[in-house]
Amino acid sequence: MRLRRAIINLVQNAIEHAGNQGLIAIRVEREGVIEICDDGPGVPEAERERIFEPFYRLKPRDRGAGLGLNLVLQIARRHGAQMTVLTSPSGGACFRMAFGKEAVAQARLPALPT
């Protein structure tokens, strides 16, 4: 499974759950951290582990099956990363993928199209 799919899922979630407004920030650190943060309502602390369960949703939705964040977690784990949900500076959600040193050393990222 590709890391790109996980990042796309997180950005799509940010768009959907932030109500198509506000900012979405994507930050990549040299030490092997990727963060996707938004200006939405955030994820309550009591729900931060459950949102990665298959079919679990904070709110009922008209579309999707509730598998997006579970897929993100599976992809992150396959790449040696740990997923964490934090509160962004604006109070929204911030999803953090932190890769171990081995995962960072072995990562082969494709070149961006020019």
C-alpha positions in Angstrom: 0.0 0.0 0.0 1.3 3.4 -0.9 2.0 6.2 1.5 0.5 8.6 -1.1 -2.9 7.0 -0.5 -2.7 7.6 3.2 -1.8 11.3 2.7 -4.6 11.8 0.2 -7.1 10.1 2.6 -6.0 12.5 5.4 -6.3 15.6 3.2 -9.8 14.5 2.0 -10.9 13.9 5.6 -9.6 17.4 6.5 -11.6 19.0 3.6 -14.8 17.1 4.5 -14.7 17.4 8.3 -13.5 21.1 8.3 -16.6 22.0 6.3 -14.8 23.0 3.1 -13.4 26.1 4.9 -10.3 27.1 6.7 -6.7 26.0 6.1 -5.2 22.6 5.7 -1.5 22.5 6.5 0.8 19.7 5.4 4.2 19.6 7.1 7.0 17.2 6.4 10.0 17.1 8.8 13.4 15.8 7.9 13.3 13.5 11.0 10.5 11.4 9.4 7.3 13.2 10.5 4.4 14.0 8.3 1.5 16.1 9.7 -1.8 17.0 8.2 -3.6 19.7 10.3 -6.9 21.5 9.7 -9.1 24.3 11.1 -12.1 22.0 11.7 -13.8 21.0 14.9 -11.0 18.6 15.8 -11.3 15.1 17.3 -12.4 14.7 20.9 -9.6 13.0 23.0 -11.9 10.2 24.0 -12.4 9.3 20.3 -8.8 9.5 19.1 -8.1 5.8 19.1 -11.6 4.7 18.0 -11.6 6.7 14.8 -9.1 4.2 13.4 -11.5 1.3 13.9 -13.1 0.0 10.7 -16.6 1.5 10.1 -16.4 3.8 13.1 -17.5 7.4 12.5 -17.8 10.4 14.8 -20.9 11.5 12.9 -23.1 9.6 10.5 -22.3 10.5 6.9 -24.2 10.0 3.6 -21.2 8.6 1.8 -18.2 6.4 2.5 -18.0 3.3 4.6 -15.8 4.6 7.5 -12.7 2.8 6.3 -10.5 5.7 5.3 -8.7 6.2 8.6 -8.4 2.5 9.2 -6.6 2.3 5.8 -4.4 5.2 6.8 -3.4 3.4 10.0 -2.6 0.1 8.1 -0.5 2.0 5.5 1.4 3.9 8.2 2.1 0.7 10.1 3.4 -1.1 7.0 5.8 1.8 6.5 7.0 1.6 10.1 5.1 4.7 11.2 3.1 5.5 14.3 -0.2 7.5 14.0 -1.1 10.1 16.5 -4.1 12.5 16.5 -3.4 15.9 18.1 -5.1 19.2 18.3 -3.9 21.7 15.7 -3.0 25.3 16.8 -6.4 26.4 15.6 -8.2 23.8 17.5 -8.8 21.4 14.6 -7.4 17.9 14.0 -3.8 17.2 13.4 -2.8 13.7 12.2 0.8 12.9 12.7 2.7 10.0 11.1 6.1 9.5 12.8 8.5 7.1 11.1 11.2 5.2 13.0 14.8 5.8 11.9 14.9 2.5 10.0 11.7 3.5 8.0 13.2 6.9 7.2 16.5 5.3 6.0 14.8 2.8 3.8 12.2 5.2 2.3 12.4 5.6 -1.4 10.2 8.5 -2.4 9.4 8.9 -6.0 10.5 12.2 -7.7 7.8 14.8 -8.0 6.5 15.4 -11.6 8.0 18.6 -13.1 
